[in-house]
Amino acid sequence: MQSHFPIIRIRTLCIPFLCLLLSCSKNIVPLEEEVLGKGEWDNLEVPEKLINGTANISDVETWTKAIRQNIPLIQEDMNGDRKVELLAEIVFARGVTGNRSFLFFVHTGSGYKYLEIISNIKRHVSYEKSGESYLLMYTKAGGPEMVIGLCKLTKIKLIPVGKNLTLFLGDSGKEKDKKLWDRLQEDDLQEKELLEIFTKSAYD
């Protein structure tokens, strides 16, 4: 009889441990659309794995399912590390002017981390020499007016660069603003010039 006691004890310990392993992948509570509908965008209850950057793509899909309304996640490498970042569109927040809002997730190397809610991304660009990556974002303000901003993308957060600029585009826009908007999208745009556009008053 005594020879059986260690076996019984081992089995007793293994059962709850196994339950813990099985439940660890089911602890992502889906984000409710009503929370964002109330405008509580800065007070989201973010799952721990999405805070510490260890979530997998299934975790992101589960958490954002309701607000995406089953539209697939946008997957694209935005910092040149060969790992895709994820965008989950908040479908009900689409504006009549074409504005869109997204929950943004960066790949940390260990998994995905939720950063913040962002607007339309026009382009992302990485510079090998400095190792820095940037997102060029915009919001349509109605008519020819568009507000653009630049953020540095890190694995911890998005860092605003300089100040947002208001451009007047379209048929009734300003020629200077149209040329600047075109320049921001050209492949030969160097990092120094990009930063100067958003930090120097010459572009007010």
Backbone hydrogen bonds in HBPLUS format (Angstrom, degrees):
<---DONOR---> <-ACCEPTOR-->    atom                        ^
c    i                          cat <-CA-CA->   ^        H-A-AA   ^      H-
h    n   atom  resd res      DA  || num        DHA   H-A  angle D-A-AA Bond
n    s   type  num  typ     dist DA aas  dist angle  dist       angle   num
A0004-HIS N   A0001-MET O   3.00 MM   3  5.56 157.6  2.05 115.2 122.1     1
A0005-PHE N   A0002-GLN O   3.24 MM   3  5.57 148.4  2.34 107.2 115.2     2
A0008-ILE N   A0004-HIS O   3.09 MM   4  6.38 159.9  2.13 158.7 164.6     3
A0009-ARG N   A0005-PHE O   3.00 MM   4  6.22 161.4  2.04 157.0 162.0     4
A0010-ILE N   A0006-PRO O   2.98 MM   4  6.15 157.3  2.03 146.4 152.5     5
A0011-ARG N   A0007-ILE O   3.04 MM   4  6.26 162.7  2.07 150.9 155.0     6
A0012-THR N   A0008-ILE O   3.02 MM   4  6.17 153.5  2.09 145.3 152.8     7
A0013-LEU N   A0009-ARG O   3.06 MM   4  6.30 150.7  2.15 147.1 154.1     8
A0014-CYS N   A0010-ILE O   2.98 MM   4  6.15 148.6  2.08 146.4 155.5     9
A0015-ILE N   A0011-ARG O   3.26 MM   4  6.36 150.5  2.36 148.4 152.5    10
A0018-LEU N   A0014-CYS O   2.81 MM   4  5.94 156.1  1.87 154.3 159.9    11
A0019-CYS N   A0015-ILE O   3.07 MM   4  6.33 156.7  2.13 148.9 155.2    12
A0020-LEU N   A0016-PRO O   2.94 MM   4  6.17 147.8  2.04 143.2 151.7    13
A0021-LEU N   A0017-PHE O   3.08 MM   4  6.44 152.9  2.16 145.2 151.8    14
A0022-LEU N   A0018-LEU O   2.99 MM   4  6.27 155.9  2.05 149.8 156.4    15
A0023-SER N   A0019-CYS O   2.99 MM   4  6.11 143.9  2.12 143.7 152.7    16
A0024-CYS N   A0020-LEU O   3.13 MM   4  6.13 129.9  2.39 141.9 152.8    17
A0026-LYS N   A0023-SER O   2.97 MM   3  5.25 162.9  1.99 115.2 119.8    18
A0031-LEU N   A0063-TRP O   2.81 MM  32  5.23 164.9  1.83 131.0 136.3    19
A0035-VAL N   A0032-GLU O   3.11 MM   3  5.66 141.1  2.27 111.0 120.0    20
A0037-GLY N   A0033-GLU O   2.92 MM   4  6.13 149.5  2.01 147.7 157.7    21
A0038-LYS N   A0034-GLU O   3.03 MM   4  6.19 132.1  2.27 140.9 149.8    22
A0040-GLU N   A0035-VAL O   3.35 MM   5  5.91 153.7  2.43 162.3 157.6    23
A0039-GLY N   A0036-LEU O   2.96 MM   3  5.12 158.0  2.01 106.8 113.1    24
A0043-ASN N   A0040-GLU O   3.32 MM   3  5.51 163.2  2.35 106.2 111.0    25
A0050-LEU N   A0047-PRO O   2.98 MM   3  5.40 132.1  2.21 109.1 121.9    26
A0051-ILE N   A0048-GLU O   2.96 MM   3  4.99 144.1  2.09  99.4 110.7    27
A0052-ASN N   A0048-GLU O   2.93 MM   4  6.25 161.7  1.96 162.3 165.4    28
A0054-THR N   A0049-LYS O   2.97 MM   5  5.09 153.7  2.04 147.3 152.9    29
A0114-TYR N   A0050-LEU O   2.79 MM  64  5.36 163.1  1.82 143.1 147.3    30
A0112-TYR N   A0055-ALA O   2.73 MM  57  4.87 160.9  1.76 132.6 139.4    31
A0059-ASP N   A0056-ASN O   3.06 MM   3  5.32 124.5  2.38 102.3 115.9    32
A0060-VAL N   A0056-ASN O   3.22 MM   4  6.66 155.6  2.29 150.5 156.9    33
A0061-GLU N   A0057-ILE O   2.91 MM   4  6.15 159.8  1.95 148.4 154.2    34
A0062-THR N   A0058-SER O   2.91 MM   4  6.08 158.2  1.95 146.1 151.7    35
A0063-TRP N   A0059-ASP O   2.97 MM   4  6.16 165.4  1.99 151.3 155.0    36
A0064-THR N   A0060-VAL O   3.06 MM   4  6.11 150.7  2.15 148.5 155.3    37
A0068-ARG N   A0064-THR O   3.03 MM   4  6.06 145.2  2.15 158.1 168.4    38
A0069-GLN N   A0065-LYS O   3.08 MM   4  6.07 126.3  2.38 138.0 151.1    39
A0069-GLN N   A0066-ALA O   3.25 MM   3  5.12 137.8  2.44  92.5 104.1    40
A0091-VAL N   A0067-ILE O   3.06 MM  24  6.25 151.4  2.14 161.7 165.7    41
A0071-ILE N   A0068-ARG O   3.09 MM   3  5.26 164.1  2.11 108.8 113.8    42
A0074-ILE N   A0087-LEU O   2.95 MM  13  4.94 169.0  1.96 150.4 150.7    43
A0087-LEU N   A0074-ILE O   2.93 MM  13  4.94 146.8  2.04 139.4 147.0    44
A0076-GLU N   A0085-GLU O   3.09 MM   9  5.36 160.2  2.13 143.5 149.8    45
A0085-GLU N   A0076-GLU O   2.76 MM   9  5.36 167.3  1.78 125.2 125.6    46
A0086-LEU N   A0105-PHE O   2.97 MM  19  5.02 165.5  1.99 143.5 148.4    47
A0105-PHE N   A0086-LEU O   2.92 MM  19  5.02 156.2  1.97 158.1 157.2    48
A0088-ALA N   A0103-LEU O   2.98 MM  15  5.06 161.4  2.02 143.7 149.8    49
A0103-LEU N   A0088-ALA O   2.85 MM  15  5.06 160.4  1.89 139.8 143.8    50
A0090-ILE N   A0101-SER O   2.89 MM  11  5.64 170.5  1.90 147.4 149.4    51
A0093-ALA N   A0090-ILE O   3.04 MM   3  5.60 153.6  2.11 116.0 124.3    52
A0094-ARG N   A0091-VAL O   3.21 MM   3  5.79 161.7  2.24 123.1 122.7    53
A0095-GLY N   A0099-ASN O   2.95 MM   4  4.94 170.4  1.96 142.9 145.9    54
A0098-GLY N   A0095-GLY O   3.13 MM   3  5.36 162.7  2.16 107.8 112.6    55
A0102-PHE N   A0118-ILE O   2.92 MM  16  5.38 158.2  1.97 150.6 155.8    56
A0118-ILE N   A0102-PHE O   2.86 MM  16  5.38 155.4  1.92 152.9 159.9    57
A0104-PHE N   A0116-GLU O   3.00 MM  12  5.69 162.2  2.03 156.1 161.6    58
A0115-LEU N   A0104-PHE O   2.94 MM  11  5.75 175.7  1.94 163.3 162.7    59
A0106-VAL N   A0113-LYS O   2.96 MM   7  5.41 147.8  2.07 156.2 155.6    60
A0113-LYS N   A0106-VAL O   2.90 MM   7  5.41 156.1  1.96 153.4 161.3    61
A0108-THR N   A0111-GLY O   2.78 MM   3  5.57 165.1  1.80 173.7 172.4    62
A0138-TYR N   A0120-ASN O   3.03 MM  18  5.51 149.3  2.13 138.7 147.4    63
A0122-LYS N   A0136-LEU O   2.72 MM  14  5.56 157.8  1.76 156.9 164.6    64
A0136-LEU N   A0123-ARG O   2.91 MM  13  5.39 175.7  1.91 169.0 168.4    65
A0125-VAL N   A0134-TYR O   3.03 MM   9  5.44 156.9  2.08 146.8 153.6    66
A0134-TYR N   A0125-VAL O   2.84 MM   9  5.44 157.2  1.90 155.6 163.3    67
A0127-TYR N   A0132-GLU O   2.89 MM   5  5.60 162.4  1.92 166.2 172.2    68
A0131-GLY N   A0127-TYR O   2.75 MM   4  5.55 140.6  1.91 149.6 162.9    69
A0153-LEU N   A0133-SER O   2.85 MM  20  5.41 164.5  1.87 134.9 140.3    70
A0135-LEU N   A0151-CYS O   2.85 MM  16  5.32 156.5  1.91 152.8 160.6    71
A0151-CYS N   A0135-LEU O   3.06 MM  16  5.32 156.9  2.12 148.3 155.3    72
A0137-MET N   A0149-GLY O   2.92 MM  12  5.32 168.8  1.94 159.6 162.1    73
A0149-GLY N   A0137-MET O   2.88 MM  12  5.32 157.7  1.93 145.5 149.2    74
A0139-THR N   A0147-VAL O   2.81 MM   8  5.22 145.8  1.92 149.0 159.8    75
A0147-VAL N   A0139-THR O   2.87 MM   8  5.22 169.9  1.88 160.3 159.0    76
A0141-ALA N   A0145-GLU O   2.99 MM   4  5.35 162.0  2.02 137.1 140.5    77
A0145-GLU N   A0142-GLY O   3.34 MM   3  5.83 147.1  2.45 134.2 131.8    78
A0169-LEU N   A0144-PRO O   2.74 MM  25  4.89 161.7  1.77 144.9 140.0    79
A0146-MET N   A0167-LEU O   2.80 MM  21  5.22 153.1  1.87 156.9 161.8    80
A0167-LEU N   A0146-MET O   2.75 MM  21  5.22 167.6  1.76 164.9 164.1    81
A0148-ILE N   A0165-LEU O   2.82 MM  17  5.34 164.5  1.85 159.1 163.3    82
A0165-LEU N   A0148-ILE O   2.89 MM  17  5.34 156.6  1.95 151.5 158.5    83
A0161-VAL N   A0150-LEU O   2.86 MM  11  5.48 161.7  1.89 154.4 149.2    84
A0152-LYS N   A0159-ILE O   2.75 MM   7  4.96 164.9  1.77 143.7 143.8    85
A0159-ILE N   A0152-LYS O   2.91 MM   7  4.96 166.5  1.93 144.5 148.7    86
A0154-THR N   A0157-LYS O   3.15 MM   3  5.49 149.2  2.25 150.4 159.2    87
A0163-LYS N   A0198-PHE O   3.09 MM  35  5.83 154.7  2.16 153.6 155.9    88
A0174-LYS N   A0168-PHE O   2.80 MM   6  5.54 144.6  1.93 132.7 136.6    89
A0173-GLY N   A0170-GLY O   3.09 MM   3  5.06 162.9  2.12 107.5 111.1    90
A0178-LYS N   A0174-LYS O   3.02 MM   4  6.33 154.8  2.09 152.5 159.9    91
A0179-LYS N   A0175-GLU O   3.05 MM   4  6.28 159.8  2.09 151.3 155.8    92
A0180-LEU N   A0176-LYS O   3.08 MM   4  6.32 153.5  2.15 143.9 151.2    93
A0181-TRP N   A0177-ASP O   2.92 MM   4  6.12 161.3  1.95 149.9 154.7    94
A0182-ASP N   A0178-LYS O   2.98 MM   4  6.20 156.7  2.03 146.6 152.9    95
A0183-ARG N   A0179-LYS O   2.90 MM   4  6.07 154.3  1.96 143.4 151.0    96
A0184-LEU N   A0180-LEU O   2.99 MM   4  6.25 152.1  2.07 150.9 157.3    97
A0185-GLN N   A0182-ASP O   3.08 MM   3  5.43 151.3  2.17 106.5 115.4    98
A0186-GLU N   A0183-ARG O   3.13 MM   3  5.32 170.1  2.14 112.4 115.4    99
A0189-LEU N   A0186-GLU O   3.32 MM   3  5.77 159.1  2.37 117.6 118.2   100
A0194-LEU N   A0190-GLN O   2.96 MM   4  6.22 162.2  1.99 156.3 162.0   101
A0195-LEU N   A0191-GLU O   2.96 MM   4  6.20 164.6  1.99 157.1 159.7   102
A0196-GLU N   A0192-LYS O   3.00 MM   4  6.18 156.2  2.06 146.7 153.7   103
A0197-ILE N   A0193-GLU O   3.05 MM   4  6.26 148.3  2.16 149.2 156.4   104
A0198-PHE N   A0195-LEU O   3.20 MM   3  5.52 128.6  2.48 102.3 114.0   105
A0199-THR N   A0195-LEU O   3.08 MM   4  6.18 119.5  2.46 140.8 157.2   106
A0199-THR N   A0196-GLU O   3.25 MM   3  5.01 145.7  2.37  94.1 104.0   107
A0200-LYS N   A0196-GLU O   2.96 MM   4  5.45 143.4  2.09 149.4 148.4   108
A0203-TYR N   A0200-LYS O   3.43 MM   3  6.52 176.0  2.43 126.8 126.9   109
A0204-ASP N   A0201-SER O   3.07 MM   3  5.35 164.7  2.10 119.4 118.5   110
